[in-house]
Each structure stands twice: as structure tokens, then as C-alpha cells.
């Protein structure tokens, strides 16, 4: 009897761990790998969101009105993991010529767009992350997030959060 109980408990543990899959944070093309930064997907999810939208956000010359959307949303946890990835890149340039996918995680796709009319737009990746933070702070509807917002200090670089299967 003891062996059967132990076997069943072991089988339950094996099934439980097989069902729980880690969502991978995948940097966009040309972006540093998690390994090169000494990060893992688990760490980016475990870090969670910053406590509040901070005063690091500076005034922008009004070129873009931030927008929330409901037709293409993703899990807030997946969006925050990508935010943490971009934040970890710090002062590395997050530059775009057109529309560039910067990070995906689960159902979330984080991208940047150039609306300058010029050849490119760029901000520190930590400033691009603040655009994403605005979206998950103000466009969270029951744990689902979608929208677009200007990167901190650069109204020409627009950060977007969409569902990866949208479009």
C-alpha cells in the first residue's frame, strides 16, 4: 500500500511539473539574448512590475497621444516580463527605422515604431520600457493589456503592446 501511495504521489508530481511550462521571453531580431545579459525568462517574470509609474517620465513635445486598445491584448504578466527585459538593456539604443519587434513573451508582442518622418527614431531601451510601462499601467483591463505610448523623452518612438497573433 505504501508503495502505491508513493508511486501515485510521484506520478502527480511528475505530471504537475510537466504541465507547468515556463513562458519564454524572446528578444526581437538584433536585440541581445537573455544569456548575453545573464538573465533568464524565469527572472524576468519573477521581478514583476515596478511599484508605480515613476517620475522618470519626462515631458514630451506633443507628437503622439498615448492610446489604449481592446482588440489586440496580451497578458499583463507577459508584457511586464518584456518590460523587464527592455529595462535591463538600460542605455543601449532601442532604434527603429520602421516597425520593429523588440520582445515577445507568451501572447505578448512589444514593438517600436518610427513616426518621425525621418530615417529612424531611437531612445535608450530603459526609456522605451517606460512607454510600455504607461501601457500596462493605464491600459490594463482585467489582466489584459494593449495600446501604444511614446517612449520616455522621444515622441517619435512609439511603443506598442499587441497580442502576438493579431494582424
N, C-alpha and C positions, 0 to 999 in steps of 0.2 A: 504494500500500500504506500509506504513512504517513497519508494522509487517512482511510483506512478505520479504522486503529487509533485515530486521534484522534477520529473520529466515534463509534466504539464506546465509547471511554473517556468521552466527553462524554455519551453516552446513559446509560451506567452511573451517572455522577454525577447526572444528572437524575432517573433512576429511584430512586436511593438517597435523594436529598433529598425526593422525593415520598412515599416510603414512611414516612419518619420524621416522624411527626406530633407536635406539641407538645401535651401534655395541658394543658388549661386549668384553672386554679384559678378557681372561680366562687363569689364571696361569696353568702351567703344573702340573702333578701329583707330590705331595710332596713339591710344592712351596707355599709360603704364599698367603693367599687370599687377594684380594683388601681390603676387610673390615678390616682385621687384620692390614693392613698398613695405614688405614684411608684414602684410595683412592677410587675413582670411575672411571669407564670407561670414563665418560664424562671429568673428569680432565686429564686423560692420553692423550686423544685426543686433548683437548684444549691446553695443554702445548706445543705441536708442537715439531719440531726438535731443537737441539742446533744450535747456529748460524753457526758454521763451525766445521770441523773435527779438534779437538784441538791438542795441543802439548802434551796432556796427553798420547798419544800413544807412547810407548817406543819401542826401537829396539828389535827385536826378533832374537833368534838363528834361522836361516832359516830352518824350518821343513815343512813349508806349503806355497804354493803360492796362495794368495787370488784369487778367481775366480768369474767372473760374469756369469750369465746364463740367457737364454731367454726362455727356455722350461717350466719352472715352476716359474711363477712370481706372485706377490701379490701387492695389492695397497700400495703405499708408505705411505699413512696415517695410514693404519693398522699396517704396520711394525714399524712406528715411535711410535705408541701407545705402542707396546710391548717393544720397546727400552726404553721408559719412565718408564715402569714397572720394567724392569731389572735394570735401573739406580737407581730407588727408593729403590731397595734392598741393594744398597751400598756395604758394606764389607761383606755381607753374602756370603757364599761359593756357587758358582754355580758349583757343581761337577757332573761328569758323569762317568759311567763305560763303557757304550757303546754309544748308541744314545738316547737322552732324549729330549722330547718336553718340552720347558721351558715356552712357551706362545703361545696362538692363539688369533687372533682378525680378525673377518670377514674372508677374504680369505687367511690371512697370518698365517703361522706356523713358529715359531722360535725354532730351536733346537740346541743342542750342541752335539758334538761327541768327543770321546777319540781316538786319533791316536797315543798315546804314546807307545803302545805295552805292557804297564803295566796295572795294575788293574783299575786305574782311572786317571782322569785329572780334575783339579779344578782351578778356578780363582775367585776373587771377582766378584760378579754379575755386578758391575759397569764396570769392565774390560771386562766381556763377552759382555756387552752392546756396548762397543767400537768396537768390531768385527762387530756387527750388524750395527753400525753407518758407518763403512767403506763400507758395502754393500749398504746401502741406499744412500750414498754419491756418490759412484763411479759406481754403477750398476743400476742407475735409467734411465729407457728408457720410456719416456712419462708417468711417474707416476706409472710405473710397475717396481718392484724390485725383483731380485733373485740372489742368489750367496752364496758363503761361504768365511769366513775370520777367521783368528786366533784371539782368544781373546787377548786383550792387555797383553803383557808380558808373554804369555804362548802359544807357538806354538803347544802344544799338545791338547788344547781345541779349536775345530773348531766350529764356529757358522755358522748356515745355515739359509737362508730365502727361503722358498718354498711356493707354493700355497697349501693350506690345502688339496685339492682334488688330488694332484699329487701323483702318485705311486700307 
